[in-house]
Amino acid sequence: MIHLSDNHINTKQLFMKRMNLLILLSMLTISSVFGQEAGQQTAEGEPSANNKIGLSLGAKAGTMGFGGELGLALTPGIHLRLGGSYFRYEIDLEAFQSEVKGSSYAQVGSVSLLANFHPARYFYLSAGVLYNMLEAGIYGLPAKPITIGAVTANPDEVGYLEVTMKPGMTINPYAGIGFGRAVSKNKVVSFNIDLGAAFMDSPKADLTSTGMLTPTSSEEQKRQLNENIAWVQFYPMINFQLNFRLF
């Protein structure tokens, strides 16, 4: 069996702590910007006419990776958003386990088309669809011969084990809420944060193995693995974004 060391776990924990800190800092920044923007209206107390429609270009980061987005304000309260994001993280298993040779990876990413409806100036409901590029996998085989009793088997005889996992559906419906604006009314720069979830259905896992490890990838083992992860049907999404109004 392949085990990842505590260093691998600590790396994940450190990444999550940094992500939480970044989200907190972004929310504090948004609060400051909203306070400044709230008073920027025309003398009559209404937004100027040229602010009722607009186009923005944004940079974003979140649980779907890093990317960009185009925002179109059809009206001050209805925004359309077309975006994409991607991130891939790979690990050399031999750096953590000298007895194992191989690698593992985790990949997130999406191409999304969303619509925002603003019942309030800085609060919105969001819905749409996304193409989900979520994927994870691990591949490994012994780095040295293994001795079992009086028998010594070289790595090729022991064989390799590969596990991959993908969403049950690649086209996912999305729903969530958000704070901020994808297209600012009165300023060049705006911020927004999305909190929601995409329905991806139960993940699909696959096992492949050779040599002495061949029984590990039997149909029964594959079925058991997929049953164990069948409860994971939603992918939580947190996205924070910096936008620049083009016109």
N, C-alpha and C positions, 0 to 999 in steps of 0.2 A: 504494500500500500504506500501511497505518496502522502507525506505530511509536510505542511508548510510550517516553518519555524515561527517563534514568537516575534521575530523581527518583522516578518510579513504582516502579522496582526497589528503590531505597533505602527507600522507604516499606514495601514488603513485607518487606525484610530487618529493618528496625527492629521491625515488628510481631512477627516470629518471635522476635527476641531478647527482646522483652518477654514473650512467651508462655512461652519457656523459663525466664526468670527467675522468673515467677510460679509455674510448676510446681515449680521447685526450692524456693522459699519455702514452698509448700504442703506438700511432702514433709517439710521440716524441722519444720513446725508439727505435722503428723500424728505424727511420731516422738515429739515432746514430750508430746502428748496421750495417746498409747498408753502411754507410760511411767507416767503418772499414773493411768490407768484400770485398769492391770493388777492393782493391788492392791485394788480396790474390789469386794469380795465379802462375803457374809454371814459370820457367825462360823463356820459349818460349812464354809466354803471354797467354797460354791456360790452362784451368782446367786440373788437372791430370786425368789419365784414370779411376782411381778408383772412381772418383766423378761423372761419367756419369750415374750411376745407384745407387740407395740407398733406404733405408727404415728408416722411422722416426716414433716416437711416440710423440703425442702432447696432450696438455691440452688446452681446449677452453672454452670461455664464450661469451654469446651473447643473442640475442632475442629468441633463442630456449633453453636457459638454460645453464647449466654447464655440461661438459663431456670431452670425449677424442676422439682421432682420430689416425688412422694409415695412413701414407703417403708412397706411392711407386713411386719413380722416375724411369720411364721406360727409359727416356732420360732426358738430362738437361732441356728440354722444355716441357715435358709431364709428369704430375703427376696424379696418381690415389689416391683417398682418401676415406676411409671407416670410418665413425664416428658415434657417438651417444651422445645425450645430454638430460637433463631433469631438470625441476624445477617445484615445486608446492607450491602455497601460499594459506593459508587458514585463514579465519577471523571468529571470533565468533561475531555474530551480537549483542548479548546481551551486549557486551563490549562497543558498540557504541550507541545502542538504547535499553534502559531498557524496553521499551514496546514490543519489538520483541525478540523472542527466535528462534535461528536457526544459520545457518552458510552459508558462501559463499566461493568459491574457484576459482582459476585460475591455469591452468596447461599448460605448454609448454614442448615440447620435440620432438625429431626426431631421426630416424636412416637414415643416408644419404650415398649415393654412388655418388661421384663427380669426374669429370675429369678437370684438369687445363691445359690450353695451354698458354705458355709463349711467346708472340711476342717480349717481352723485358725481361731482366733479372729479374727485380723486379716488373713486371706488368703482370697480367694474366687474361684470360677469363675463366670462370668456368661454367659448366653445368652438370646436372645430375638429379637424382630423390631422394626423401626422403619420409619416412613414417612419417606423421604428427600426433603427439599426442596432438595437441592443444585442449583444452576443458575448459569450464567455467560453473559455475552454482551457484544458490542461492536457499536456502530453508529457509522458515520462517513461523512462526505462532505467534499469540499474546501470550505474557508472562502472561497477566492478563485478567480477564473477561472484556468484553466491554459492555458498557451501551448505547443503542440507544433508546432515548425517555424513555418509561417506561419499556422497555425490556432489560434484562441483559443476555448476552450470554457468556458462558465459552469458553476457547480457543478451545476445541474440537468441539464445535458447530460452531464457526467461521470458523475453518478449517485451512489448511496450503496451501501455494503456493510454487511451485518449478519450476524454470526455468533453463534449460540446453541448452548449445550451443556447436556445434562441426563443423569442416570443412565439406563442401559439398563433398570433396574427401579426403581420407586418404593418397593415393599415389599421390604426387605432383611433377610436373616437376619444376626444379629450373634453373635459369640463373642469372649470376652476373659477377662482376669484382673483382679483388683482387690486393693487394699490398704485396710484400714479397715473401717468398718461403716456401712451406710445407716441402720440403727436401732441406737443405742447400747444396751448392756446395762444400764449403771449410771449413766449421766450424761445430762444434757439435750442436750448438744452432742456431735456426732461428725463425723469427716471420712472421706472415702474418695476414692480415685483409681482410675479405670478405664483399662485399656490393652487395646485390641482392634481389630477391623476389621469392617466391614460389607461384604457381597458385593453389589455394585450392578450387576454385569454390565458389558459394554463401554459407555462413554458414547455417546450419540447426538448428533451435531452436525448443524446445518443452516446453509446459506448462502442469503442472499437479496441480490440486487443489481439495479440498474437502470442505464439509460443505457449509456455506454461500458464500464462495469464488468460488464455483464450476463454475459459469458463466464466471469467468476470464479465464478459460482454454477451452472455446468453440472453435470449429473448425474455426469460423470466427476470433477470437482473435489470434489463432495460425497463420492463413494465413496472417493477418495484420502484425504481428511481423516479419514473414519471409520476407514479401515484404519490410519492413523498413530496413532490413539489407542485402538485396540482392545485393547492390552495392559493398559490401566488398568481393572481389574475390581474392585479392593478400595479402600474408603475408610478410611484409618487414623483411629482414634478415640482421643483422649486427653480425659479428662473429670476435673475435680477439683471436689469438692462439699463444702459445709458443710450439716450436717443438724441439725434441732432436733426432739427427741422430744416428741410431743404427749401421749402416754400410754404 
